[in-house]
Each structure stands twice: as structure tokens, then as C-alpha cells.
Amino acid sequence: MEFIILSSLTAVLLLISFLKDRKKSMKALKMAGKRLLKIVPMILIMVILIAIILYYFPPDVMSRYLGGENRWLAMLSATVLGTIALIPGFIAFPLGGVLRDSGVPYMVIAAFTSSLMMVGLLTLPVEKQYLGMKVSLLRNLVSFVIALTVAVVTGICYGEIF
């Protein structure tokens, strides 16, 4: 339903734009088309990587490890996994949706995605070169604590804990 509303609104606004200035509208459409062609490879890579991840780690396997009875252990496991993994956001967030569809609690998904975006053990050597070891470790530790805090607050907000 949202797709129909957004598509209709876009079509109406594009029509208004064409009526106002045809040249600018055509120029904008050409720019949009070029940008779309630039991001198509990234989108295809995202779909392929998600397919590979889901092949090796089917939702029922992920759900078993991340959606078990012990939510605190699942949250901690997801945070550690996110800390170690190196997955870009455009893959991590759709994967979060797949995990949610598999029954994984929101707090666990929040722990995974937050730690994935903020903590980086695999990127530590590069980070160390620019920031120094002390600052890099401190930044990662603070980010880890923030990821856990975000997960707990998410769990509280969605009624998954307390």
C-alpha cells in the first residue's frame, strides 16, 4: 500500500515538474538514471551476500542461537558476533529484518547491528595507525558498552525484558 502511495505521489510531483520546466526535469531524470546505474552493482552485491549468508546460516540456525530462551546470552552473543564481523550496513540491516522474521528479539538484533556498525576488531589495525592503540581500544570499548546499552533500552521499549 505504501508503495502505491509513494509511487503515485512521485508521479504527480514529476508531472508538476515537467509542466513547470521540461528541460530541468529531463536533466534531473538523466542524473537520477546515472546514479541508479551506479548503485545497481551494490544492490546486486547486497542481494548475493544476503543469499550466501542465508545459505550458510539459515534463519532457523540464526534463530536458534540468537533467539533462544536466554535473551541476555543471545544479546551478548549477538554483540560479540557484531564486534567480530565486518559487514556493511546495507547488508546488516536487511539481515536484521530476516532475523526479526525468524523470531529473533529486537534487543538481540539491536545488539548485533549496533556492535556491527560501531565496534570493529577486524579494523583495529588500521584504526590503530590513525588514532593510536590506546584511543582505538578506548573507542571500541565505549562503543561496545553503547551497543549493549542500546540493546537493553530496545528490549525495555519493546517489552522483551522487565
MODELLER restraints for C-alpha pairs under 7 A, 6 or more apart:
rsr = mdl.restraints
at = mdl.atoms
rsr.add(forms.Gaussian(group=physical.xy_distance, feature=features.Distance(at['CA:17:A'], at['CA:25:A']), mean=6.03, stdev=0.5))
rsr.add(forms.Gaussian(group=physical.xy_distance, feature=features.Distance(at['CA:18:A'], at['CA:25:A']), mean=5.64, stdev=0.5))
rsr.add(forms.Gaussian(group=physical.xy_distance, feature=features.Distance(at['CA:46:A'], at['CA:90:A']), mean=6.91, stdev=0.5))
rsr.add(forms.Gaussian(group=physical.xy_distance, feature=features.Distance(at['CA:46:A'], at['CA:91:A']), mean=5.62, stdev=0.5))
rsr.add(forms.Gaussian(group=physical.xy_distance, feature=features.Distance(at['CA:50:A'], at['CA:91:A']), mean=6.68, stdev=0.5))
rsr.add(forms.Gaussian(group=physical.xy_distance, feature=features.Distance(at['CA:50:A'], at['CA:95:A']), mean=6.86, stdev=0.5))
rsr.add(forms.Gaussian(group=physical.xy_distance, feature=features.Distance(at['CA:59:A'], at['CA:99:A']), mean=6.44, stdev=0.5))
rsr.add(forms.Gaussian(group=physical.xy_distance, feature=features.Distance(at['CA:59:A'], at['CA:102:A']), mean=5.78, stdev=0.5))
rsr.add(forms.Gaussian(group=physical.xy_distance, feature=features.Distance(at['CA:60:A'], at['CA:102:A']), mean=6.71, stdev=0.5))
rsr.add(forms.Gaussian(group=physical.xy_distance, feature=features.Distance(at['CA:63:A'], at['CA:99:A']), mean=6.80, stdev=0.5))
rsr.add(forms.Gaussian(group=physical.xy_distance, feature=features.Distance(at['CA:63:A'], at['CA:102:A']), mean=5.90, stdev=0.5))
rsr.add(forms.Gaussian(group=physical.xy_distance, feature=features.Distance(at['CA:63:A'], at['CA:103:A']), mean=6.44, stdev=0.5))
rsr.add(forms.Gaussian(group=physical.xy_distance, feature=features.Distance(at['CA:63:A'], at['CA:104:A']), mean=5.63, stdev=0.5))
rsr.add(forms.Gaussian(group=physical.xy_distance, feature=features.Distance(at['CA:65:A'], at['CA:74:A']), mean=6.74, stdev=0.5))
rsr.add(forms.Gaussian(group=physical.xy_distance, feature=features.Distance(at['CA:66:A'], at['CA:74:A']), mean=4.77, stdev=0.5))
rsr.add(forms.Gaussian(group=physical.xy_distance, feature=features.Distance(at['CA:66:A'], at['CA:78:A']), mean=6.68, stdev=0.5))
rsr.add(forms.Gaussian(group=physical.xy_distance, feature=features.Distance(at['CA:66:A'], at['CA:104:A']), mean=6.12, stdev=0.5))
rsr.add(forms.Gaussian(group=physical.xy_distance, feature=features.Distance(at['CA:66:A'], at['CA:108:A']), mean=6.80, stdev=0.5))
rsr.add(forms.Gaussian(group=physical.xy_distance, feature=features.Distance(at['CA:67:A'], at['CA:74:A']), mean=6.47, stdev=0.5))
rsr.add(forms.Gaussian(group=physical.xy_distance, feature=features.Distance(at['CA:67:A'], at['CA:103:A']), mean=6.51, stdev=0.5))
rsr.add(forms.Gaussian(group=physical.xy_distance, feature=features.Distance(at['CA:67:A'], at['CA:104:A']), mean=4.41, stdev=0.5))
rsr.add(forms.Gaussian(group=physical.xy_distance, feature=features.Distance(at['CA:67:A'], at['CA:105:A']), mean=6.28, stdev=0.5))
rsr.add(forms.Gaussian(group=physical.xy_distance, feature=features.Distance(at['CA:68:A'], at['CA:74:A']), mean=6.68, stdev=0.5))
rsr.add(forms.Gaussian(group=physical.xy_distance, feature=features.Distance(at['CA:74:A'], at['CA:108:A']), mean=6.38, stdev=0.5))
rsr.add(forms.Gaussian(group=physical.xy_distance, feature=features.Distance(at['CA:75:A'], at['CA:107:A']), mean=6.79, stdev=0.5))
rsr.add(forms.Gaussian(group=physical.xy_distance, feature=features.Distance(at['CA:75:A'], at['CA:108:A']), mean=4.55, stdev=0.5))
rsr.add(forms.Gaussian(group=physical.xy_distance, feature=features.Distance(at['CA:75:A'], at['CA:111:A']), mean=5.98, stdev=0.5))
rsr.add(forms.Gaussian(group=physical.xy_distance, feature=features.Distance(at['CA:78:A'], at['CA:108:A']), mean=6.15, stdev=0.5))
rsr.add(forms.Gaussian(group=physical.xy_distance, feature=features.Distance(at['CA:78:A'], at['CA:111:A']), mean=5.93, stdev=0.5))
rsr.add(forms.Gaussian(group=physical.xy_distance, feature=features.Distance(at['CA:78:A'], at['CA:112:A']), mean=4.67, stdev=0.5))
rsr.add(forms.Gaussian(group=physical.xy_distance, feature=features.Distance(at['CA:79:A'], at['CA:111:A']), mean=5.02, stdev=0.5))
rsr.add(forms.Gaussian(group=physical.xy_distance, feature=features.Distance(at['CA:79:A'], at['CA:112:A']), mean=4.95, stdev=0.5))
rsr.add(forms.Gaussian(group=physical.xy_distance, feature=features.Distance(at['CA:79:A'], at['CA:115:A']), mean=5.53, stdev=0.5))
rsr.add(forms.Gaussian(group=physical.xy_distance, feature=features.Distance(at['CA:81:A'], at['CA:112:A']), mean=6.88, stdev=0.5))
rsr.add(forms.Gaussian(group=physical.xy_distance, feature=features.Distance(at['CA:82:A'], at['CA:112:A']), mean=4.88, stdev=0.5))
rsr.add(forms.Gaussian(group=physical.xy_distance, feature=features.Distance(at['CA:82:A'], at['CA:113:A']), mean=6.54, stdev=0.5))
rsr.add(forms.Gaussian(group=physical.xy_distance, feature=features.Distance(at['CA:82:A'], at['CA:115:A']), mean=4.95, stdev=0.5))
rsr.add(forms.Gaussian(group=physical.xy_distance, feature=features.Distance(at['CA:82:A'], at['CA:116:A']), mean=4.12, stdev=0.5))
rsr.add(forms.Gaussian(group=physical.xy_distance, feature=features.Distance(at['CA:83:A'], at['CA:115:A']), mean=5.31, stdev=0.5))
rsr.add(forms.Gaussian(group=physical.xy_distance, feature=features.Distance(at['CA:83:A'], at['CA:116:A']), mean=5.52, stdev=0.5))
rsr.add(forms.Gaussian(group=physical.xy_distance, feature=features.Distance(at['CA:83:A'], at['CA:119:A']), mean=5.22, stdev=0.5))
rsr.add(forms.Gaussian(group=physical.xy_distance, feature=features.Distance(at['CA:83:A'], at['CA:120:A']), mean=5.55, stdev=0.5))
rsr.add(forms.Gaussian(group=physical.xy_distance, feature=features.Distance(at['CA:83:A'], at['CA:121:A']), mean=6.16, stdev=0.5))
rsr.add(forms.Gaussian(group=physical.xy_distance, feature=features.Distance(at['CA:84:A'], at['CA:120:A']), mean=6.60, stdev=0.5))
rsr.add(forms.Gaussian(group=physical.xy_distance, feature=features.Distance(at['CA:84:A'], at['CA:121:A']), mean=5.65, stdev=0.5))
rsr.add(forms.Gaussian(group=physical.xy_distance, feature=features.Distance(at['CA:84:A'], at['CA:122:A']), mean=6.40, stdev=0.5))
rsr.add(forms.Gaussian(group=physical.xy_distance, feature=features.Distance(at['CA:85:A'], at['CA:116:A']), mean=6.66, stdev=0.5))
rsr.add(forms.Gaussian(group=physical.xy_distance, feature=features.Distance(at['CA:86:A'], at['CA:122:A']), mean=6.93, stdev=0.5))
rsr.add(forms.Gaussian(group=physical.xy_distance, feature=features.Distance(at['CA:89:A'], at['CA:117:A']), mean=6.92, stdev=0.5))
rsr.add(forms.Gaussian(group=physical.xy_distance, feature=features.Distance(at['CA:92:A'], at['CA:113:A']), mean=6.50, stdev=0.5))
rsr.add(forms.Gaussian(group=physical.xy_distance, feature=features.Distance(at['CA:96:A'], at['CA:109:A']), mean=5.93, stdev=0.5))
rsr.add(forms.Gaussian(group=physical.xy_distance, feature=features.Distance(at['CA:100:A'], at['CA:106:A']), mean=6.98, stdev=0.5))
rsr.add(forms.Gaussian(group=physical.xy_distance, feature=features.Distance(at['CA:106:A'], at['CA:154:A']), mean=6.72, stdev=0.5))
rsr.add(forms.Gaussian(group=physical.xy_distance, feature=features.Distance(at['CA:106:A'], at['CA:155:A']), mean=6.52, stdev=0.5))
rsr.add(forms.Gaussian(group=physical.xy_distance, feature=features.Distance(at['CA:107:A'], at['CA:151:A']), mean=4.58, stdev=0.5))
rsr.add(forms.Gaussian(group=physical.xy_distance, feature=features.Distance(at['CA:107:A'], at['CA:152:A']), mean=6.30, stdev=0.5))
rsr.add(forms.Gaussian(group=physical.xy_distance, feature=features.Distance(at['CA:107:A'], at['CA:154:A']), mean=5.24, stdev=0.5))
rsr.add(forms.Gaussian(group=physical.xy_distance, feature=features.Distance(at['CA:107:A'], at['CA:155:A']), mean=4.59, stdev=0.5))
rsr.add(forms.Gaussian(group=physical.xy_distance, feature=features.Distance(at['CA:108:A'], at['CA:151:A']), mean=6.53, stdev=0.5))
rsr.add(forms.Gaussian(group=physical.xy_distance, feature=features.Distance(at['CA:110:A'], at['CA:150:A']), mean=6.76, stdev=0.5))
rsr.add(forms.Gaussian(group=physical.xy_distance, feature=features.Distance(at['CA:110:A'], at['CA:151:A']), mean=5.06, stdev=0.5))
rsr.add(forms.Gaussian(group=physical.xy_distance, feature=features.Distance(at['CA:110:A'], at['CA:154:A']), mean=6.98, stdev=0.5))
rsr.add(forms.Gaussian(group=physical.xy_distance, feature=features.Distance(at['CA:111:A'], at['CA:147:A']), mean=5.62, stdev=0.5))
rsr.add(forms.Gaussian(group=physical.xy_distance, feature=features.Distance(at['CA:111:A'], at['CA:148:A']), mean=5.93, stdev=0.5))
rsr.add(forms.Gaussian(group=physical.xy_distance, feature=features.Distance(at['CA:111:A'], at['CA:150:A']), mean=6.97, stdev=0.5))
rsr.add(forms.Gaussian(group=physical.xy_distance, feature=features.Distance(at['CA:111:A'], at['CA:151:A']), mean=4.83, stdev=0.5))
rsr.add(forms.Gaussian(group=physical.xy_distance, feature=features.Distance(at['CA:114:A'], at['CA:147:A']), mean=5.07, stdev=0.5))
rsr.add(forms.Gaussian(group=physical.xy_distance, feature=features.Distance(at['CA:115:A'], at['CA:144:A']), mean=6.17, stdev=0.5))
rsr.add(forms.Gaussian(group=physical.xy_distance, feature=features.Distance(at['CA:115:A'], at['CA:147:A']), mean=5.31, stdev=0.5))
rsr.add(forms.Gaussian(group=physical.xy_distance, feature=features.Distance(at['CA:118:A'], at['CA:143:A']), mean=5.66, stdev=0.5))
rsr.add(forms.Gaussian(group=physical.xy_distance, feature=features.Distance(at['CA:119:A'], at['CA:140:A']), mean=5.19, stdev=0.5))
rsr.add(forms.Gaussian(group=physical.xy_distance, feature=features.Distance(at['CA:119:A'], at['CA:143:A']), mean=5.75, stdev=0.5))
rsr.add(forms.Gaussian(group=physical.xy_distance, feature=features.Distance(at['CA:119:A'], at['CA:144:A']), mean=6.15, stdev=0.5))
rsr.add(forms.Gaussian(group=physical.xy_distance, feature=features.Distance(at['CA:120:A'], at['CA:140:A']), mean=6.82, stdev=0.5))
rsr.add(forms.Gaussian(group=physical.xy_distance, feature=features.Distance(at['CA:124:A'], at['CA:136:A']), mean=6.89, stdev=0.5))
rsr.add(forms.Gaussian(group=physical.xy_distance, feature=features.Distance(at['CA:127:A'], at['CA:136:A']), mean=6.22, stdev=0.5))
rsr.add(forms.Gaussian(group=physical.xy_distance, feature=features.Distance(at['CA:128:A'], at['CA:136:A']), mean=5.76, stdev=0.5))
rsr.add(forms.Gaussian(group=physical.xy_distance, feature=features.Distance(at['CA:155:A'], at['CA:161:A']), mean=5.50, stdev=0.5))
rsr.add(forms.Gaussian(group=physical.xy_distance, feature=features.Distance(at['CA:156:A'], at['CA:162:A']), mean=6.55, stdev=0.5))
